[in-house]
């Protein structure tokens, strides 16, 4: 079953750490968001193959889909 990872706050996508199709483990950093000069890592919450739904420079709103792990 696919797991969706959502943004927890309004932020800029500062860096995408993994690529589509990469295998990730629980706790791996997927994306780093930047808000008010703070870097906020978005981490995998399960093991699987990741699909990234954002790009560096995007602005995400609270609740926006960041990645899916199958």
C-alpha positions in Angstrom: 0.0 0.0 0.0 1.4 3.4 -1.0 2.2 5.9 1.8 1.8 9.6 1.0 4.2 12.1 2.6 2.7 15.6 3.0 4.3 19.0 3.9 3.7 20.0 7.5 4.0 23.7 6.9 4.3 26.4 4.2 7.9 26.3 3.0 10.3 26.4 0.0 11.7 23.1 -1.4 15.4 23.8 -0.8 16.8 20.4 -1.8 15.5 17.1 -3.2 17.8 14.5 -1.7 16.5 11.3 -3.5 15.4 10.6 -7.0 12.3 9.0 -8.4 12.6 5.2 -8.2 15.2 5.2 -5.4 14.7 2.6 -2.6 14.4 4.3 0.8 14.3 3.1 4.3 12.3 4.4 7.3 14.0 7.6 8.5 15.8 8.5 5.3 15.7 12.2 4.3 13.7 12.7 1.1 13.5 16.5 0.8 14.7 19.4 2.7 12.3 22.3 3.1 13.3 25.9 4.1 11.1 28.2 6.1 12.2 31.3 8.0 15.9 30.4 7.5 15.4 27.0 9.1 16.0 23.7 7.2 13.3 21.1 7.8 14.0 17.5 6.6 11.1 15.5 5.3 11.8 11.9 6.1 10.4 8.5 4.9 8.1 6.9 7.3 8.4 3.4 5.8 10.6 1.4 3.5 9.9 1.3 -0.2 10.4 2.9 -3.6 9.9 6.7 -3.7 8.2 9.0 -6.2 9.0 12.7 -5.6 6.1 15.1 -6.3 8.0 18.4 -5.8 11.1 20.1 -7.4 13.8 22.3 -5.9 12.5 25.9 -5.8 8.8 24.9 -5.4 6.7 26.5 -2.7 4.6 24.0 -0.8 1.6 24.7 1.4 0.7 22.8 4.6 -0.8 19.4 3.5 0.7 19.4 -0.1 1.9 16.1 -1.4 5.7 15.8 -1.3 6.4 12.2 -2.0 4.8 8.7 -2.3 6.4 5.5 -1.1 5.3 2.2 -2.6 
